[in-house]
């Protein structure tokens, strides 16, 4: 008994379906897992896709920050942002971000000569 107010659900992996299968799902029918064109999207492929997207966005920001160090602009800020994005997925970026934070905080601290003036 199909009721229009109930949304069909499926336990397990997410399934990518063809447009015709999507249309049948809208009508309240869930396509079978062995239907032609139904491919499971694993969490491993999601993790790889996320890692690639993070790497592309983070490396683009790093490159932009490097350019902004040479021309007038907020180079260190963009470098930090790029490292922050890369630190979501990569341990080496977390270490570099920690070093950058330490150096910036040392530069921001007044020296003993400046504190007396």
ChimeraX commands (.cxc) that place a marker at each C-alpha (Angstrom):
marker #1 position 0.00,0.00,0.00 radius 0.5
marker #1 position 1.68,3.20,-1.21 radius 0.5
marker #1 position 0.75,6.33,0.65 radius 0.5
marker #1 position 1.85,9.61,-0.98 radius 0.5
marker #1 position 2.80,11.15,2.37 radius 0.5
marker #1 position 5.45,8.47,3.02 radius 0.5
marker #1 position 8.87,8.80,1.52 radius 0.5
marker #1 position 10.51,5.52,0.54 radius 0.5
marker #1 position 13.75,4.90,2.38 radius 0.5
marker #1 position 16.53,2.37,1.96 radius 0.5
marker #1 position 18.94,1.18,4.61 radius 0.5
marker #1 position 22.56,0.66,3.60 radius 0.5
marker #1 position 24.67,2.41,1.00 radius 0.5
marker #1 position 23.46,5.33,-1.09 radius 0.5
marker #1 position 22.50,4.26,-4.59 radius 0.5
marker #1 position 23.04,6.34,-7.70 radius 0.5
marker #1 position 20.24,5.69,-10.16 radius 0.5
marker #1 position 19.37,6.52,-13.74 radius 0.5
marker #1 position 16.79,9.25,-14.52 radius 0.5
marker #1 position 14.08,6.66,-15.18 radius 0.5
marker #1 position 14.72,5.08,-11.77 radius 0.5
marker #1 position 14.59,8.52,-10.15 radius 0.5
marker #1 position 11.20,9.08,-11.75 radius 0.5
marker #1 position 9.89,5.79,-10.33 radius 0.5
marker #1 position 11.23,6.76,-6.90 radius 0.5
marker #1 position 9.27,10.01,-7.10 radius 0.5
marker #1 position 6.16,7.97,-7.74 radius 0.5
marker #1 position 6.69,6.17,-4.46 radius 0.5
marker #1 position 8.44,3.08,-5.77 radius 0.5
marker #1 position 11.98,2.27,-4.75 radius 0.5
marker #1 position 14.05,0.71,-7.55 radius 0.5
marker #1 position 15.63,-2.62,-6.67 radius 0.5
marker #1 position 19.34,-2.72,-5.93 radius 0.5
marker #1 position 19.99,-5.01,-8.88 radius 0.5
marker #1 position 18.22,-2.69,-11.33 radius 0.5
marker #1 position 20.25,-1.78,-14.43 radius 0.5
marker #1 position 22.28,1.36,-13.82 radius 0.5
marker #1 position 22.08,1.22,-10.01 radius 0.5
marker #1 position 25.60,1.63,-8.63 radius 0.5
marker #1 position 26.41,1.83,-4.92 radius 0.5
marker #1 position 28.37,4.90,-3.85 radius 0.5
marker #1 position 30.71,3.72,-1.14 radius 0.5
marker #1 position 32.00,5.83,1.69 radius 0.5
marker #1 position 35.52,5.19,0.37 radius 0.5
marker #1 position 34.76,6.91,-2.93 radius 0.5
marker #1 position 33.20,9.81,-1.01 radius 0.5
marker #1 position 36.36,10.12,1.09 radius 0.5
marker #1 position 38.57,10.12,-2.00 radius 0.5
marker #1 position 36.39,12.74,-3.70 radius 0.5
marker #1 position 36.46,14.92,-0.58 radius 0.5
marker #1 position 40.24,14.60,-0.33 radius 0.5
marker #1 position 40.63,15.64,-3.98 radius 0.5
marker #1 position 38.34,18.66,-3.57 radius 0.5
marker #1 position 40.15,19.75,-0.39 radius 0.5
marker #1 position 43.52,19.35,-2.13 radius 0.5
marker #1 position 42.48,21.40,-5.16 radius 0.5
marker #1 position 40.91,24.24,-3.15 radius 0.5
marker #1 position 43.71,24.32,-0.58 radius 0.5
marker #1 position 46.53,24.25,-3.11 radius 0.5
marker #1 position 44.83,26.99,-5.13 radius 0.5
marker #1 position 44.67,29.16,-2.02 radius 0.5
marker #1 position 48.33,28.39,-1.24 radius 0.5
marker #1 position 49.38,29.40,-4.75 radius 0.5
marker #1 position 47.31,32.58,-4.54 radius 0.5
marker #1 position 48.86,33.36,-1.15 radius 0.5
marker #1 position 52.33,32.88,-2.61 radius 0.5
marker #1 position 51.53,35.34,-5.40 radius 0.5
marker #1 position 50.08,37.81,-2.90 radius 0.5
marker #1 position 53.33,37.70,-0.92 radius 0.5
marker #1 position 55.10,39.11,-3.97 radius 0.5
marker #1 position 52.47,41.70,-4.92 radius 0.5
marker #1 position 50.55,43.95,-2.53 radius 0.5
marker #1 position 47.86,41.94,-0.82 radius 0.5
marker #1 position 47.05,39.81,2.22 radius 0.5
marker #1 position 49.53,37.02,1.38 radius 0.5
marker #1 position 49.97,35.58,4.88 radius 0.5
marker #1 position 46.23,35.60,5.46 radius 0.5
marker #1 position 45.54,33.67,2.25 radius 0.5
marker #1 position 48.42,31.28,2.98 radius 0.5
marker #1 position 46.93,30.59,6.40 radius 0.5
marker #1 position 43.51,30.05,4.87 radius 0.5
marker #1 position 44.95,27.62,2.32 radius 0.5
marker #1 position 46.79,25.70,5.03 radius 0.5
marker #1 position 43.61,25.65,7.10 radius 0.5
marker #1 position 41.69,24.07,4.24 radius 0.5
marker #1 position 44.46,21.54,3.60 radius 0.5
marker #1 position 44.70,20.78,7.33 radius 0.5
marker #1 position 41.21,19.28,7.13 radius 0.5
marker #1 position 42.70,16.26,5.34 radius 0.5
marker #1 position 46.51,16.36,5.55 radius 0.5
marker #1 position 48.73,16.06,8.65 radius 0.5
marker #1 position 51.64,17.93,7.03 radius 0.5
marker #1 position 49.38,20.95,6.54 radius 0.5
marker #1 position 48.40,20.85,10.23 radius 0.5
marker #1 position 52.09,20.98,11.19 radius 0.5
marker #1 position 52.82,23.86,8.79 radius 0.5
marker #1 position 49.75,25.73,10.03 radius 0.5
marker #1 position 50.99,25.35,13.62 radius 0.5
marker #1 position 54.40,26.73,12.64 radius 0.5
marker #1 position 52.77,29.65,10.82 radius 0.5
marker #1 position 50.63,30.44,13.87 radius 0.5
marker #1 position 53.70,30.39,16.12 radius 0.5
marker #1 position 55.63,32.74,13.84 radius 0.5
marker #1 position 52.73,35.15,13.46 radius 0.5
marker #1 position 52.13,35.23,17.21 radius 0.5
marker #1 position 55.86,35.90,17.78 radius 0.5
marker #1 position 55.72,38.77,15.30 radius 0.5
marker #1 position 52.58,40.17,16.91 radius 0.5
marker #1 position 54.09,40.13,20.42 radius 0.5
marker #1 position 55.75,43.41,21.37 radius 0.5
marker #1 position 59.45,43.18,22.10 radius 0.5
marker #1 position 60.82,44.43,25.41 radius 0.5
marker #1 position 62.10,47.68,23.79 radius 0.5
marker #1 position 58.67,48.45,22.31 radius 0.5
marker #1 position 56.92,47.73,25.59 radius 0.5
marker #1 position 58.97,50.38,27.45 radius 0.5
marker #1 position 58.17,53.19,24.96 radius 0.5
marker link #1:1,2 radius 0.2
marker link #1:2,3 radius 0.2
marker link #1:3,4 radius 0.2
marker link #1:4,5 radius 0.2
marker link #1:5,6 radius 0.2
marker link #1:6,7 radius 0.2
marker link #1:7,8 radius 0.2
marker link #1:8,9 radius 0.2
marker link #1:9,10 radius 0.2
marker link #1:10,11 radius 0.2
marker link #1:11,12 radius 0.2
marker link #1:12,13 radius 0.2
marker link #1:13,14 radius 0.2
marker link #1:14,15 radius 0.2
marker link #1:15,16 radius 0.2
marker link #1:16,17 radius 0.2
marker link #1:17,18 radius 0.2
marker link #1:18,19 radius 0.2
marker link #1:19,20 radius 0.2
marker link #1:20,21 radius 0.2
marker link #1:21,22 radius 0.2
marker link #1:22,23 radius 0.2
marker link #1:23,24 radius 0.2
marker link #1:24,25 radius 0.2
marker link #1:25,26 radius 0.2
marker link #1:26,27 radius 0.2
marker link #1:27,28 radius 0.2
marker link #1:28,29 radius 0.2
marker link #1:29,30 radius 0.2
marker link #1:30,31 radius 0.2
marker link #1:31,32 radius 0.2
marker link #1:32,33 radius 0.2
marker link #1:33,34 radius 0.2
marker link #1:34,35 radius 0.2
marker link #1:35,36 radius 0.2
marker link #1:36,37 radius 0.2
marker link #1:37,38 radius 0.2
marker link #1:38,39 radius 0.2
marker link #1:39,40 radius 0.2
marker link #1:40,41 radius 0.2
marker link #1:41,42 radius 0.2
marker link #1:42,43 radius 0.2
marker link #1:43,44 radius 0.2
marker link #1:44,45 radius 0.2
marker link #1:45,46 radius 0.2
marker link #1:46,47 radius 0.2
marker link #1:47,48 radius 0.2
marker link #1:48,49 radius 0.2
marker link #1:49,50 radius 0.2
marker link #1:50,51 radius 0.2
marker link #1:51,52 radius 0.2
marker link #1:52,53 radius 0.2
marker link #1:53,54 radius 0.2
marker link #1:54,55 radius 0.2
marker link #1:55,56 radius 0.2
marker link #1:56,57 radius 0.2
marker link #1:57,58 radius 0.2
marker link #1:58,59 radius 0.2
marker link #1:59,60 radius 0.2
marker link #1:60,61 radius 0.2
marker link #1:61,62 radius 0.2
marker link #1:62,63 radius 0.2
marker link #1:63,64 radius 0.2
marker link #1:64,65 radius 0.2
marker link #1:65,66 radius 0.2
marker link #1:66,67 radius 0.2
marker link #1:67,68 radius 0.2
marker link #1:68,69 radius 0.2
marker link #1:69,70 radius 0.2
marker link #1:70,71 radius 0.2
marker link #1:71,72 radius 0.2
marker link #1:72,73 radius 0.2
marker link #1:73,74 radius 0.2
marker link #1:74,75 radius 0.2
marker link #1:75,76 radius 0.2
marker link #1:76,77 radius 0.2
marker link #1:77,78 radius 0.2
marker link #1:78,79 radius 0.2
marker link #1:79,80 radius 0.2
marker link #1:80,81 radius 0.2
marker link #1:81,82 radius 0.2
marker link #1:82,83 radius 0.2
marker link #1:83,84 radius 0.2
marker link #1:84,85 radius 0.2
marker link #1:85,86 radius 0.2
marker link #1:86,87 radius 0.2
marker link #1:87,88 radius 0.2
marker link #1:88,89 radius 0.2
marker link #1:89,90 radius 0.2
marker link #1:90,91 radius 0.2
marker link #1:91,92 radius 0.2
marker link #1:92,93 radius 0.2
marker link #1:93,94 radius 0.2
marker link #1:94,95 radius 0.2
marker link #1:95,96 radius 0.2
marker link #1:96,97 radius 0.2
marker link #1:97,98 radius 0.2
marker link #1:98,99 radius 0.2
marker link #1:99,100 radius 0.2
marker link #1:100,101 radius 0.2
marker link #1:101,102 radius 0.2
marker link #1:102,103 radius 0.2
marker link #1:103,104 radius 0.2
marker link #1:104,105 radius 0.2
marker link #1:105,106 radius 0.2
marker link #1:106,107 radius 0.2
marker link #1:107,108 radius 0.2
marker link #1:108,109 radius 0.2
marker link #1:109,110 radius 0.2
marker link #1:110,111 radius 0.2
marker link #1:111,112 radius 0.2
marker link #1:112,113 radius 0.2
marker link #1:113,114 radius 0.2
marker link #1:114,115 radius 0.2
marker link #1:115,116 radius 0.2
marker link #1:116,117 radius 0.2
view
